[in-house]
Amino acid sequence: MGAAGGSRVLLLLLLGVAVVTAVTQAPPAQLLAEVLFCQGAAPTRALQVTLSGERLYGFGFAGSRWAPARPQLPPWPPALEPPGPLLRDAAFCQDLRGHLARVATGLLPEARGVPVADVFPMEPPTLGDPNTLVCMVGNIFPPALRVTWQLNGVTVTQGVTHTPYTPTEDLAFTRFSYLRVTPASGDVYTCVVTRQGDNSSTVAYWVPQTPVPTEELEMALCGATITLGVLLAVLGVAMIVVTRRSDDGPGLSPGLMGNVVVAAVTMALGLRSGPGPGSGSGPVSSAGPGPCPGPGAPGSGPSPGPAPGSSPGPGSGPSPSPAPSPGPSPGPGPGPCPGPGSPPGSGPSPGPTTATGGHTVPKL
């Protein structure tokens, strides 16, 4: 079967696939395509066989032979599409292109795509170890552009390889360029894509990152984990204590709750700081006249004798103490102040307390 007959069969097959796809509304799992293109710029003609956008075989018109895109692929069968019909198809493509160019120039706009470039290493990068940078260029149309590499602004030509243009399903092309490198700290690699005709360029950069030493990173993560664990444990114990105190008593004030949390955080972080003014760390006395005066103090405190207005019991003698001073009487507190000569510990010894709205709770 000649090249024209083969083209008709291929066209009918593609139309059938398109009809089936439109009916079922499901894209094909794999698409095998053979694309021949010709143009005025280099390369003037090319023929590629792809499978779902991946290049499998390419026909070299200079040597008139098929070549696999990967070493593991088998050779192209010689009886399948021999070079003669392919060369005639390429000549027909050039003649048709020239005729259409003469007719459509100035009447129809020329389709052009803006290339998109991306640079990435083929292997996980390590400073000082050889690697390969890949510059992937997509959205190419027409397939006529130049890809160059730069290192710190200087053009690099050694170790550079390019792949042929690979057609894609959206009627565009992709191309790959490779550069053998040994990355070092501070290097800047640049992939410059320049379109032929208007000399517009697309630039992509790659900078090797300095990795964090593994041992230091592990120690930092371990320390952060331990600190977080201790903090959570102390906070948990503090919350348990606060909950039990709340169950036993009438409740804790918000200020006391804040003090407990601050103390837990300070213990977890290993900070030792003295209580600041107004921090609430000292005891807060209940509403009353103030502390008891010491022996020999002026009569500003309560009298050790009976309170004013109280009647002595039967049989009691006159009070040997002097008359009560006109100072204020003791307010409602936890207990009276001990008088002179009282044995230590004879009266109730109130501990530090915290005053809340209508009650007093012990200080932790």
Secondary structure, 3 states (H helix, E strand, C coil): CCHHHHHHHHHHHHHHHHHHHHHHCCCCCCCEEEEEEECCCCCCEEEEEEECCEEEEEEECCCCEEEECCCCCCCCCCCCCCHHHHHHHHHHHHHHHHHHHHHHCCCCCCCCCCCEEEEEECCCCCCCCCEEEEEEEEEECCCCEEEEEEECCEEECCCEEECCCEECCCCCEEEEEEEEECCCCCCCEEEEEEECCCCCEEEEEECCCCCCCHHHHHHHHHHHHHHHHHHHHHHHHHHHHHHHHHHHCCCCCHHHHHHHHHHHHHHHHCCCCCCCCCCCCCCCCCCCCCCCCCCCCCCCCCCCCCCCCCCCCCCCCCCCCCCCCCCCCCCCCCCCCCCCCCCCCCCCCCCCEEECCCCEEECC
